[in-house]
Amino acid sequence: MTNPQLLWLRKNLFSTWYNSLLTIVCLVFLLWVARGILIWTTTQAQWAVIQVNLRLFLVGRFPQSLYWRVWIVLAIASSLAAVTWGAFSSRQHLTKRAVVLPTLIIGLLLVVLPLNFLSRLWLLLVAVFLSVGFWIGRGFSKVISPWLSIVWLLSFPVILWLIGGGFGLQPVSTNLWNGLLLTLLMAAVSIVMSFPIGVLLALGRTSNLPIIRWFCILYIEIIRGLPLIGILFLAQVMLPLFLPVEVRLDRVVRAITGLVLFSAAYMAENVRGGLQAISRGQIEAAKALGFNSLFVVILIVLPQALRAVVPAIVGQFIGLFKDTSLLSLVGLVELTGIARSILAQPQFIGRYAEVYLFIGLIYWLFCYSMSLASRRLERQLSN
């Protein structure tokens, strides 16, 4: 241990006798807790509940004969994510860790997960797509970066087509979209749809037209004053009443509608905070140069406003991803709902700790990944 580290320990943890005592007590407590967790994990926990029901956690009741569609969807999403990661990574931060870490994670999954031979081959193929996509993004970042958002948007219809079927593929009812598959689909579609609506609401709230401004204000304040679970129930029960009798919206579509309506109101307030950070002088200077109001907003105001509130926007996305857990209360069997179904199995009654620790780990992995991507994007935009 180097001298600076010793100085830091002495200054922050052992500066006085009572600080030293408190540090020792905290260390003993942490060791005691870690020992208890380790003993429970290795000798008392019944991880068979995860091993036996791993398929249910991930894809629920999706037909096993059509798993190849899910693997293709995973390959598409992984490739696009790797290309995006590579394109937005600065060259000076290029290290072996950027490729070694995902490879180690996938290797660990191959060893730990109870997969058959075909599934292991698919997972290896996904690992290849990750590596190739990352290096393509790094090598052609200037060419690829302007088109990434369009490619992501075009990938969503393809993914929904592969999951839902139709147009030449065997249809799969949304009642069979369960587990992590449904959670990710609901979160991704809701995030993509709520972002532009939130931006429009934020612009409308700052509009000079009284009708548009007051409509946006009323919508934002009313939605923000209601709990999400109430909006989800309204979307499931009340939304069909406003549609023609021959139009029957799927439960998944109604749930997405509730999530989008709720998230857009909060997104609007986040974006409005960024809009208020833009000085009036920039807008007046742009108009003096001959820009009309539309180009001022698109080219000058919005880019700066969105850049200023990237942490708040990503925080909203993370909150929306976690809010999908409430969908189990309106009859959709997403990740939390499938966990409740698994806990109802006679051989696994009472295994709450193992099941909820596992789904908690899944939520944390995805939320931390979004947070990590947010920090990388902030550094890229600040350069």
Buried (B, 14 or more C-beta within 10 A) or exposed (E): EEEEEEEEEEEEBBEEEEBEEEBEEEEEEEEEEEEEEEEEEEEEBEEEBBEBBBBBBBBBBBEEEBBEBBBBBBBBBBBBBBBBBBBBBEEEEEEEEBBEEBEEEBEEBBEEBEBEEEBBEBBEBBBEBBBBBBBBBBEEBEEBBEEBEEEBEEBBEEBBBBBBBEEEEEEBEBBBBBBBBBBBBBBBBBBEBBBEBBBBBBBBBBBEEEEBBEBBBEBBEEBEEEEBBEBBBBBBEEBBEEEEEEEEBEBBEBBBBBBBBBBBBBBBBBBBBBBEEBEEEEBEEBBEEEBEEEEBBEEBBBBBBBBBBBBBBBBBBBEBBBBBBBBBEBEBBBBBBBBEBBBEEEEBEEBEBBBEBBBEEBBEEBBEEBBEBBEBBEEBEEE
